[in-house]
Amino acid sequence: MIGSTTPMRHPSHKGLPPAPAGQPDDGSTSERRAADAEMARVLRTDPARVALDASGAGIAHWKHDPLHDVVEPMSHHVVMAYNGVMQRMERRSGKSVAIGTFRPGVVIIIPEGSSSRWDIPKPVDVVQLYLPNATLKRVADEAGTARTADLLERTAHPDPITSRLLLSAADTLGDNGALDTLFRHQLMDLLATRLLVAHSGSPTTFQPTMGGLSPKVLLRAIERLHSDSDADVSLDALASDAGLSRFHFCRAFKESTGLSPHAWLRQHRLEQAMNMLRESDEPVVSVAAALGYSSQTAFAAAFRKLTGETPSDWRRRHKP
């Protein structure tokens, strides 16, 4: 249990609670907890940062105590990227025992509806993706692949690509609304694609999409990205306006511009910030608010990440 000082015990020790079956349960999916609710129950804490949509899909950053408990069946696939100190851990599903090493570059996958007991002796720093099976199926359908295969259970499985993608989302939880939401939507589709390719029972092959957006459709998309409305710059709105799926819109937009929609919007917001800092005397906090950042600190961190300077330092060097 979280906060317990009970040492991790070997499965053969008497008194250890029985491990759950490793396969998805036969109960109704409506009886399964949403992933964020089950994680809050078993980890006995709140996430450090989290962003969820109405379906419970989203990304959460957790820092929790040692874990010795059973994770019950959930209504989402859960994918974790580890970001803490190296440590051994144990996962038991039925008679199956998996012993792995938590370290950067590995992923953990709990398929929708499965259950297992976890014994992790040290504190954990982890970023989790909550992915509905409907999203996985949509991405497969949009890519024109065969039917969606089941995800494989993974325990501290080496996959630096998926790990880096998921860990990159931790910086977008709760800063700039429209920009971060667009990034998370793109990232979830990209992660779903990666899971189908590398972690499904029947690995999927994606055919490359050729050609970009027509000039008229591209102009309309850019006009939306210029909007101050979060609804206008959502990935769903952009794709729908172009008459494409999210999957094909992102590929076609990048083919046309060389950038993903998120990267294009980030560059646009940076150019807006530079113009405001150079051409006005507005305080940095006002510039941050005008560009949709939740705080001056969040804006300064994003600006420095892209330019290597704080907004104040950049303004001093470039203001006429």
Summary of the structure (lengths in Angstrom):
residues: 320
radius of gyration: 21.9
end to end distance: 60.3
largest distance: 75.7
contacts: 1017
relative contact order: 0.11
helix: 42%
strand: 20%
